[in-house]
Amino acid sequence: MQQKSLKVVILGAGNVGTQLGKALKKVGIEIIEVWSRNTHSASTLAKELECSYRINLLEVSPHADIYLYTLKDEVIGNIAHALPFRNGLHLHTAGSLGLDVFPKELLHTGVFYPFQTFSKEKEVDFSNVPILIESRDKNDRATMHGLAKELSEQVYDADAETRLTVHVSGVFACNFTNHLYAIAKELLEERGLPFSIITPLIEETVTKLKSLTPKEAQTGPAIRGDISVMHKHEALLNNKKEWREIYHLISDDIQKMR
């Protein structure tokens, strides 16, 4: 079966569903339907993808080749069990769930995990997005691999433990880092300075990682062992106990990795 003849239903109209749906449509994959409990989200995405939408799970089309579950982890199993049909290839997009989330009666299941941060408003270039896949059936894996290759050159076979490791690494590198940006923003604004003052530093740090390992790119007082500067920083944070603890823990770990 040629990949572009596949018919896809997207279950979920949030960040992942929106960006993945748009990316699939762009490469010529036919999205026949969007399902979401939220009428506005479902209708908005369906309009953009030029397809129909459903808010009643029992009315979801049973005639698709692939059902993409772009939902919160905790509801994927419930939705899969509630669907009134068992045909098609059912794929979830969660990094921290295995194939066992699907009911046993579903014979064709897999994981199609795009490793990226998604927002509805920010379009993503999927050609640079790693896609991690897993399935029980080798024929399903071939279909998934072909679909993934329509979007990205970075396609990896990855079991549940490997995906979980990748997911944790993403939390450290993306989610935690973004929280540190939020802390930096508050510190700067307390002194009447804009967050934009630090964005060139952030951009240069990311650029360096294209040619250096993170360990090679590490700078700052902790890697230099500049204890007096670190003490001054911690003293500045005395009235912000949690941030002071974060500063101390990360500085300590940087020194251990020298």
ZADREN-754110 format. One line per 3 residues: number of its first residue (from 1); their letters; for each residue y, x, z of N, C-alpha, C. Coordinates in steps of 0.05 Angstrom, whole numbers, plus 5000, padded with zeros to 4 digits. Atoms other than C-alpha are relative to their C-alpha. Last residue first. Layout:
N
NUM) A) Y X Z Y X Z Y X Z; ...
END
This chain:
258
258) RMK) 4988 4976 5012 5361 5677 5709 4979 5020 4992; 5010 4996 5028 5321 5613 5719 5011 5025 4987; 5029 4995 5000 5328 5613 5795 4989 5006 4972
255) QID) 5004 4972 4989 5404 5622 5789 4970 5007 5000; 4991 4981 5021 5408 5560 5744 4994 5029 5009; 5021 4999 5020 5366 5521 5795 5007 5019 4977
252) DSI) 5023 4986 4988 5415 5538 5852 4977 5003 4979; 4993 4972 4999 5474 5518 5809 4977 5017 5011; 5001 4989 5027 5440 5452 5793 5007 5030 5000
249) LHY) 5027 5001 5011 5425 5436 5865 4998 5013 4973; 5016 4980 4986 5494 5457 5891 4971 5002 4989; 4989 4974 5008 5534 5418 5839 4982 5022 5013
246) IER) 5008 4995 5028 5490 5357 5849 5009 5028 4992; 5029 4995 4999 5499 5362 5925 4990 5006 4972; 5003 4973 4988 5575 5368 5917 4970 5008 5000
243) WEK) 4994 4981 5021 5574 5308 5871 4997 5029 5009; 5021 5001 5021 5537 5267 5923 5005 5020 4978; 5025 4989 4991 5584 5289 5980 4978 5001 4978
240) KNN) 5018 5013 5019 5650 5276 5945 4972 5011 5005; 4997 5029 4996 5701 5293 5999 4983 4983 4981; 5009 5007 4973 5676 5365 6002 5002 4970 5005
237) LLA) 5016 5024 5001 5681 5372 5926 4991 4990 5028; 4984 5020 5014 5737 5423 5926 4986 4973 5000; 4980 5008 4981 5697 5462 5978 5018 4978 4988
234) EHK) 5013 5018 4980 5638 5463 5931 5020 4990 5020; 5006 5025 5013 5681 5492 5876 4988 4980 5019; 4975 5014 5004 5710 5545 5922 4996 4973 4987
231) HMV) 4992 5010 4973 5640 5564 5946 5027 4985 4997; 5017 5023 4994 5617 5570 5873 5008 4987 5027; 4990 5022 5017 5676 5616 5858 4984 4975 5006
228) SID) 4973 5007 4990 5658 5662 5917 5011 4976 4985; 5002 5018 4977 5584 5662 5898 5027 4991 5010; 4973 4999 4989 5594 5690 5828 5002 4981 5024
225) GRI) 5004 4995 4971 5520 5701 5812 5027 5002 5014; 4987 4974 4994 5538 5707 5738 4995 5008 5029; 5016 4980 5015 5488 5651 5720 5011 5028 5006
222) APG) 5027 4998 4990 5519 5608 5775 4983 5021 4987; 5002 4984 4975 5591 5624 5758 4972 5002 5010; 4990 5012 4975 5588 5600 5686 4994 5016 5025
219) TQA) 4977 4985 4989 5549 5614 5623 5008 4987 5026; 4990 5007 4974 5481 5593 5595 5023 5018 5008; 4973 5011 5002 5473 5603 5520 5013 4994 5027
216) EKP) 4981 4980 5011 5414 5650 5526 5029 4990 5000; 4998 4978 4980 5377 5602 5572 5019 5021 4991; 4984 5009 4978 5392 5543 5526 5004 5022 5021
213) TLS) 5016 5017 4982 5363 5583 5467 5019 4991 5023; 5009 4988 4975 5415 5609 5418 4982 4981 5015; 5008 4972 5005 5431 5594 5345 4990 5014 5024
210) KLK) 5012 4998 5026 5437 5518 5342 4991 5028 4993; 5028 5005 4998 5448 5516 5417 4986 4999 4973; 5015 4975 4994 5515 5549 5407 4970 4996 5001
207) TVT) 5001 4983 5024 5542 5487 5372 4984 5025 5005; 5020 5012 5017 5525 5443 5433 4996 5017 4975; 5026 4997 4986 5564 5488 5480 4978 4990 4983
204) EEI) 5008 4972 5003 5622 5492 5430 4973 5006 5013; 5008 4996 5028 5626 5416 5427 4990 5029 4995; 5026 5014 5005 5626 5409 5502 4990 5006 4972
201) LPT) 5020 4985 4985 5681 5461 5510 4972 4988 4996; 5006 4976 5015 5722 5427 5455 4979 5018 5013; 5018 5004 5023 5712 5361 5492 4996 5025 4982
198) IIS) 5026 4986 4997 5740 5386 5558 4982 4997 4976; 4996 4972 4994 5814 5371 5549 4974 5016 5001; 4999 4985 5025 5796 5306 5515 5004 5030 5004
195) FPL) 5027 4989 5005 5777 5278 5583 5000 5018 4975; 5018 5017 5016 5851 5270 5597 4973 5014 4996; 5008 4987 5026 5887 5304 5655 4981 4982 4985
192) GRE) 4983 5009 5022 5925 5269 5711 4994 5012 4973; 4977 4981 5002 5893 5308 5767 5018 4993 4976; 4987 4999 4973 5847 5251 5788 5024 5019 5000
189) ELL) 4980 5022 4998 5835 5241 5713 5013 4999 5027; 4976 4994 5016 5802 5309 5709 5022 4979 5003; 4986 4978 4988 5754 5296 5766 5026 5007 4985
186) EKA) 4986 5010 4975 5737 5227 5739 5015 5023 5014; 4978 5017 5008 5722 5255 5669 5016 4990 5025; 4978 4983 5009 5679 5311 5697 5025 4984 4993
183) IAY) 4989 4987 4976 5637 5261 5735 5024 5017 4992; 4985 5021 4985 5628 5219 5672 5013 5011 5025; 4975 5004 5014 5609 5282 5633 5017 4979 5015
180) LHN) 4983 4977 4992 5557 5296 5687 5027 4999 4985; 4990 5007 4973 5529 5226 5674 5018 5023 5011; 4979 5019 5004 5525 5244 5600 5012 4991 5027
177) TFN) 4977 4985 5009 5485 5306 5618 5024 4981 4996; 4989 4986 4978 5437 5264 5659 5026 5015 4992; 4990 5019 4980 5426 5216 5602 5013 5014 5024
174) CAF) 4980 5020 5010 5423 5267 5546 5011 4983 5023; 4982 4989 5019 5387 5333 5563 5022 4980 4992; 4986 4976 4990 5353 5312 5628 5023 5008 4980
171) VGS) 4984 5008 4977 5335 5242 5604 5016 5023 5011; 4976 5014 5010 5314 5269 5537 5018 4990 5022; 4982 4979 5009 5267 5319 5570 5026 4988 4990
168) VHV) 4988 4987 4976 5237 5261 5609 5019 5021 4991; 4981 5019 4988 5225 5223 5543 5015 5012 5024; 4977 5000 5017 5193 5284 5510 5022 4981 5011
165) TLR) 4987 4974 4996 5146 5291 5569 5026 5002 4983; 4987 5002 4974 5130 5216 5565 5015 5026 5007; 4976 5016 5003 5117 5224 5491 5015 4997 5026
162) TEA) 4981 4984 5015 5068 5280 5504 5026 4985 4997; 4990 4980 4982 5033 5240 5558 5021 5018 4986; 4982 5012 4979 5027 5179 5513 5012 5021 5018
159) DAD) 5013 5019 4982 4999 5217 5452 5019 4991 5023; 4996 4994 4972 5043 5248 5399 4987 4979 5017; 5021 5015 4985 5035 5254 5324 5003 5008 5029
156) YVQ) 5020 4986 4983 5102 5280 5299 4979 4981 5010; 5020 5020 4991 5150 5260 5243 4978 5015 5015; 5012 4991 4975 5213 5301 5230 4982 4978 5011
153) ESL) 5019 4979 5006 5229 5289 5157 4986 5010 5025; 4995 4974 4988 5260 5222 5174 4979 5021 4990; 4976 4998 4984 5268 5151 5149 5007 5029 5007
150) EKA) 4979 5013 5014 5218 5140 5093 5027 5005 5014; 4990 4981 5020 5175 5191 5128 5021 4989 4982; 4983 4981 4986 5168 5144 5187 5013 5020 4980
147) LGH) 4976 5014 4992 5140 5090 5142 5020 5018 5013; 4985 5005 5024 5090 5137 5111 5026 4986 5005; 4990 4974 5008 5068 5162 5179 5017 4997 4975
144) MTA) 4978 4993 4983 5061 5091 5203 5014 5026 4992; 4979 5018 5006 5017 5072 5144 5025 5007 5016; 4990 4992 5026 4975 5135 5153 5023 4981 4992
141) RDN) 4984 4976 4997 4969 5121 5227 5012 5009 4973; 4974 5008 4989 4946 5050 5213 5018 5024 5003; 4986 5013 5022 4891 5079 5168 5028 4990 5009
138) KDR) 4989 4979 5018 4872 5128 5223 5014 4987 4976; 5012 5002 5026 4864 5071 5274 5013 5020 4981; 5028 4996 4997 4881 5083 5347 4986 5003 4973
135) SEI) 5015 5025 5005 4955 5094 5336 4970 5006 5005; 5027 5000 4990 5009 5144 5356 4987 4974 4992; 5017 5023 5006 5077 5162 5327 4972 5004 5013
132) LIP) 5027 4993 4988 5136 5205 5347 4982 4976 4997; 5016 5025 4995 5198 5200 5303 4972 5008 5009; 5029 4997 4998 5249 5257 5305 4987 4973 5006
129) VNS) 5012 5011 4976 5318 5234 5283 4970 5005 5000; 5001 4979 4980 5356 5277 5233 4986 4991 5026; 5012 4977 5012 5343 5234 5172 4997 5023 5020
126) FDV) 5028 4997 4993 5357 5175 5216 4986 5024 4988; 5012 4987 5023 5432 5184 5211 4971 5005 5007; 5015 4975 4996 5454 5136 5265 4989 5009 4974
123) EKE) 5022 4997 5019 5508 5083 5262 4987 5027 5003; 5000 4973 5012 5549 5076 5326 4976 5003 4982; 4975 4994 5015 5568 5005 5346 4999 5026 4985
120) KSF) 4996 5019 5022 5499 4980 5367 5023 5009 4982; 4981 5021 4993 5486 5042 5409 5004 4982 4976; 4990 5020 5018 5426 5088 5405 5021 4982 5013
117) TQF) 4984 5019 4985 5404 5153 5437 5013 4981 4980; 4971 4998 5003 5350 5188 5397 5013 4980 5019; 4989 4985 4977 5275 5201 5396 5030 5005 4995
114) PYF) 4978 4983 5010 5250 5146 5349 5015 5013 5024; 4979 4994 4981 5184 5122 5378 5021 5018 4988; 4982 4990 5020 5135 5085 5333 5026 5006 5015
111) VGT) 4974 4993 4988 5076 5071 5378 5016 5013 4978; 4991 4972 5000 5014 5036 5353 5027 5003 5013; 4977 4995 4983 4972 4973 5348 5008 5030 4998
108) HLL) 4984 4979 5013 4922 4943 5300 5026 5003 5015; 5017 4978 5010 4865 4905 5333 5016 5023 4988; 4985 4989 5022 4908 4860 5377 4985 5025 4990
105) EKP) 5006 5016 5024 4855 4824 5419 5016 5010 4975; 5024 4989 5014 4859 4880 5470 4994 4986 4974; 5025 5013 4993 4930 4859 5490 4977 5010 4983
102) FVD) 5007 5022 5018 4984 4912 5480 4974 4986 5009; 4982 5022 4994 5011 4953 5538 4993 4976 4982; 5012 5019 4983 4949 4997 5532 5018 4977 5008
99) LGL) 5011 5021 5017 4979 5033 5472 4988 4977 5017; 5022 4994 5017 5022 5075 5518 4991 4976 4983; 5023 5019 4999 5091 5066 5547 4978 5009 4980
96) SGA) 5014 4997 4974 5145 5118 5565 4976 4980 5002; 5010 4973 4995 5176 5131 5497 4982 5003 5024; 4994 4989 4973 5183 5059 5477 4988 5027 5003
93) THL) 4983 4976 5004 5186 5038 5403 5007 5013 5026; 4977 4999 4981 5129 4988 5402 5015 5026 4996; 4990 4974 4992 5086 4977 5340 5023 4997 5021
90) HLG) 4980 5004 4979 5043 4917 5322 5007 5027 5012; 4999 4975 4984 5006 4921 5256 5023 4998 5019; 4978 4981 5004 4992 4851 5228 4997 5025 5018
87) NRF) 5000 4984 5024 4947 4795 5252 5024 5019 4998; 5010 4974 4994 4938 4770 5323 4998 5018 4975; 5018 4989 5021 4976 4705 5324 4993 5028 5006
84) PLA) 5022 5018 5005 5010 4661 5377 4981 5009 4978; 5000 5007 5029 5054 4716 5405 4975 4984 4993; 4991 5027 5005 5054 4710 5481 5000 4993 4970
81) HAI) 5020 5020 4991 5011 4771 5496 5007 4972 4992; 5024 4996 5016 5056 4817 5455 4978 4980 5007; 4994 5011 5026 5118 4787 5488 4976 5003 4982
78) NGI) 4998 5029 4998 5091 4798 5558 5004 4988 4972; 5026 5011 4996 5070 4869 5542 5000 4970 5000; 5015 4996 5024 5138 4888 5514 4972 4987 5002
75) VED) 5006 5026 5013 5177 4857 5571 4982 5003 4976; 5014 5018 4982 5180 4916 5621 4993 4973 4987; 5028 4993 4994 5194 4969 5568 4986 4977 5015
72) KLT) 5002 4986 4975 5258 4935 5543 4970 5004 5007; 4994 5015 4976 5250 4913 5471 5000 5018 5024; 4977 4983 4991 5248 4942 5401 5012 4987 5025
69) YLY) 4991 5009 4974 5178 4914 5387 5022 5019 5009; 4988 4978 4985 5167 4925 5312 5012 4989 5026; 4984 5012 4979 5118 4876 5280 5011 5023 5018
66) IDA) 4994 4985 4976 5089 4903 5215 5019 4984 5018; 5019 4978 4998 5055 4870 5156 5003 5015 5026; 4990 4972 5003 5091 4805 5164 4978 5020 5001
63) HPS) 5005 4989 5026 5062 4736 5151 5011 5028 4995; 5026 4985 4998 5055 4708 5221 4993 5015 4975; 5017 5000 5024 5129 4689 5222 4974 5016 5004
60) VEL) 4999 4975 5015 5158 4679 5291 4980 5000 4977; 4993 5005 5028 5161 4605 5310 5002 5026 4983; 5021 5015 5014 5123 4611 5375 5006 4995 4971
57) LNI) 5021 4981 5006 5172 4664 5399 4977 4987 4984; 5025 5010 4988 5229 4614 5396 4978 5018 4990; 4997 4996 4971 5295 4650 5383 4976 4989 5015
54) RYS) 5013 5019 4983 5282 4661 5309 5008 5006 5029; 5003 4992 4972 5321 4696 5254 4987 4977 5015; 4999 5023 4982 5323 4696 5178 4997 5010 5029
51) CEL) 5026 5012 4995 5340 4757 5136 5003 4976 5018; 5004 5020 5020 5401 4791 5106 4971 4988 5002; 5025 4991 5013 5397 4852 5152 4993 4980 4977
48) EKA) 4997 4972 5011 5469 4843 5174 4977 5009 4984; 4980 5002 5021 5461 4767 5180 5004 5028 4988; 5012 5012 5024 5396 4777 5218 5020 4998 4977
45) LTS) 5016 4980 5014 5431 4824 5266 4987 4989 4975; 4982 4978 5009 5486 4774 5283 4984 5021 4985; 4987 5009 5024 5437 4715 5286 5018 5022 4988
42) ASH) 5019 5004 5022 5391 4749 5335 5014 4993 4974; 5010 4974 5009 5446 4776 5379 4981 4997 4976; 4979 4984 5012 5482 4709 5382 4990 5027 4989
39) TNR) 4993 5011 5026 5419 4669 5394 5021 5017 4986; 4971 5004 5001 5394 4713 5451 5008 4992 4972; 4994 5023 4984 5319 4704 5460 5030 4993 4999
36) SWV) 4988 4993 4974 5310 4752 5402 5005 4974 5015; 5003 5018 4977 5270 4751 5338 5014 5011 5024; 4992 4989 4974 5291 4781 5272 4994 4979 5021
33) EII) 4992 5017 4977 5257 4763 5206 5008 5018 5024; 5001 5029 5006 5238 4786 5136 5010 4983 5023; 5000 5013 4973 5260 4859 5140 5000 4970 4995
30) EIG) 4992 5028 4998 5241 4888 5072 4997 4990 5029; 5021 5015 4986 5240 4964 5071 5010 4972 5004; 5014 5020 5017 5288 4991 5018 4977 4985 5013
27) VKK) 5019 4986 5017 5313 5056 5050 4982 4980 4984; 4986 4981 5018 5377 5023 5075 4980 5014 4982; 4988 5014 5022 5338 4964 5103 5012 5019 4980
24) LAK) 5022 5009 5017 5296 5010 5146 5010 4985 4976; 5011 4976 5014 5358 5045 5173 4978 4992 4982; 4981 4991 5021 5393 4979 5188 4989 5024 4985
21) GLQ) 5000 5020 5022 5332 4953 5225 5019 5008 4978; 5024 4996 5015 5326 5017 5265 4998 4980 4977; 4998 4975 5016 5399 5015 5285 4975 5005 4984
18) TGV) 4978 5000 5019 5399 4942 5307 5000 5025 4982; 5006 5019 5022 5330 4941 5338 5022 5000 4979; 5021 4988 5017 5345 5004 5378 4994 4982 4976
15) NGA) 4991 4975 5012 5412 4978 5406 4979 5012 4980; 4982 4982 4984 5391 4907 5419 5007 5025 4984; 4975 4996 5016 5363 4854 5372 5020 5017 5015
12) GLI) 4979 4988 4985 5291 4849 5395 5024 5007 4983; 4999 5015 4975 5227 4835 5357 5019 5014 5019; 4989 4985 4977 5238 4861 5287 5002 4982 5024
9) VVK) 4986 5018 4981 5192 4831 5234 5010 5018 5023; 4997 4993 4972 5173 4876 5175 5015 4978 5015; 4982 5020 4988 5146 4865 5106 5000 5003 5030
6) LSK) 5005 5011 4973 5117 4926 5073 5020 4979 5007; 5010 5027 5003 5125 4934 4997 4994 4987 5027; 4978 5018 5005 5170 4994 5008 4992 4972 4994
3) QQM) 4985 5006 4976 5114 5033 5041 5021 4978 4995; 4975 4985 5000 5068 5028 4981 5017 4991 5024; 4976 5017 5000 5000 5000 5000 5025 5018 5000
END
